[in-house]
Amino acid sequence: MSDILKNKVVIVTGASSGIGRAIAIRAAEHGAKAVIVADITEAPREGGRPTVEEIEAIGSAARFVKTDVSKRADNDALVEASAEFGGVDVMVANAGITLRTDGADVPEDDYHRLLSINLDGPLFGAQAAARQMKANGKGGSIVLMASMGGISGAGITVAYSTSKGGVVLMAKSLADALGPDGIRVNAVAPGTIDTELLRTSPGIAEASEGFRKRTPLRRLGQPSEVGDAVAYLGSDLSSYVSGIALLVDGGLLAVL
Ligand SMILES: NC(=O)c1ccc[n+]([C@@H]2O[C@H](COP(=O)([O-])OP(=O)(O)OC[C@H]3O[C@@H](n4cnc5c(N)ncnc54)[C@H](O)[C@@H]3O)[C@@H](O)[C@H]2O)c1
């Protein structure tokens, strides 16, 4: 498809399913040398072949590393697994969840569980990657998965939007902290993307048809379209881009 990620070693968390799976496969299609697939399970939620098999069929090296992103030690071990290929160039902290219980009365335990995956996860992943990138002295690109729900709020996603808004500011703050070491940090903010998460999240699933109708492009996004945006941010094509939240939403947040 292209060679914009040629010679790059890419790590993607939450890469067994949905958007993460598409980011990992697209990275291989854009020429990545190796793609490390991190998730709590190897089985795609939507079924089909595990992501590593798809990537190897494209021609890149691939590894699956069982990872719970809410655990700092798992993130450290994940990044260490990239040493086999010379270390990580592009760290994509994509794993995230929604809650069945979200809203103004979100229960405390669910709220903390969501924050541990959606907010602690990206921080621990970015910290582990940055440490290795600095040690290797070659800089890199860190991409954090936010959401349009982290830019505009919604009553049905109080906890989710809180976490994703945090991710947007985390990207800006880390961009400042890590820029002097040649490490760029950006967020990607997808709109309504056709994945199992969208189809199975109560509230969000019902709202998605209204979002589709209001989206200037009048359709849901495909996971691969987020994959291409991440490939751009991971590649040298975006060498002077840092600290942004790139909306991939078909124009939805541009209109009233
Ligand atoms: N689908 C959308 O419309 C949409 C929109 C905006 C943002 N997002 C964000 O995109 C990311 C991916 O969402 P998706 O739609 O592909 O969801 P998905 O449910 O299809 O895939 C999420 C993957 O993350 C994994 N995961 C969950 N908890 C984990 C943990 N603790 N450690 C490691 N992996 C874990 C799951 O096993 C799954 O494979 C999420 O951060 C989500 O918030 C999705």
The ligand as an ORCA input file, in Angstrom:
! r2SCAN-3c Opt
* xyz 0 1
  N     -15.423      2.452     18.062
  C     -15.552      3.735     18.177
  O     -16.500      4.336     17.644
  C     -14.529      4.548     18.929
  C     -14.631      5.942     18.872
  C     -13.716      6.722     19.547
  C     -12.672      6.122     20.256
  N     -12.594      4.762     20.311
  C     -11.485      4.203     21.063
  O     -10.726      3.337     20.243
  C     -10.103      2.317     21.045
  C     -10.451      0.943     20.473
  O     -11.862      0.789     20.477
  P     -12.582     -0.295     19.569
  O     -13.838      0.316     19.080
  O     -11.620     -0.892     18.616
  O     -12.965     -1.362     20.710
  P     -12.921     -2.977     20.721
  O     -13.676     -3.345     21.939
  O     -13.337     -3.520     19.408
  O     -11.393     -3.303     20.933
  C     -10.733     -2.961     22.145
  C      -9.620     -3.953     22.425
  O      -8.984     -3.547     23.640
  C      -8.722     -4.702     24.406
  N      -8.598     -4.383     25.835
  C      -9.599     -4.101     26.725
  N      -9.088     -3.940     27.949
  C      -7.737     -4.112     27.841
  C      -6.666     -4.084     28.763
  N      -6.876     -3.856     30.086
  N      -5.404     -4.304     28.308
  C      -5.189     -4.560     26.996
  N      -6.172     -4.611     26.081
  C      -7.423     -4.391     26.499
  C      -9.901     -5.640     24.138
  O      -9.570     -6.983     24.445
  C     -10.126     -5.390     22.645
  O      -9.369     -6.298     21.852
  C     -10.628      2.524     22.468
  O      -9.670      3.279     23.208
  C     -11.888      3.338     22.258
  O     -12.223      4.115     23.371
  C     -13.504      3.971     19.674
*
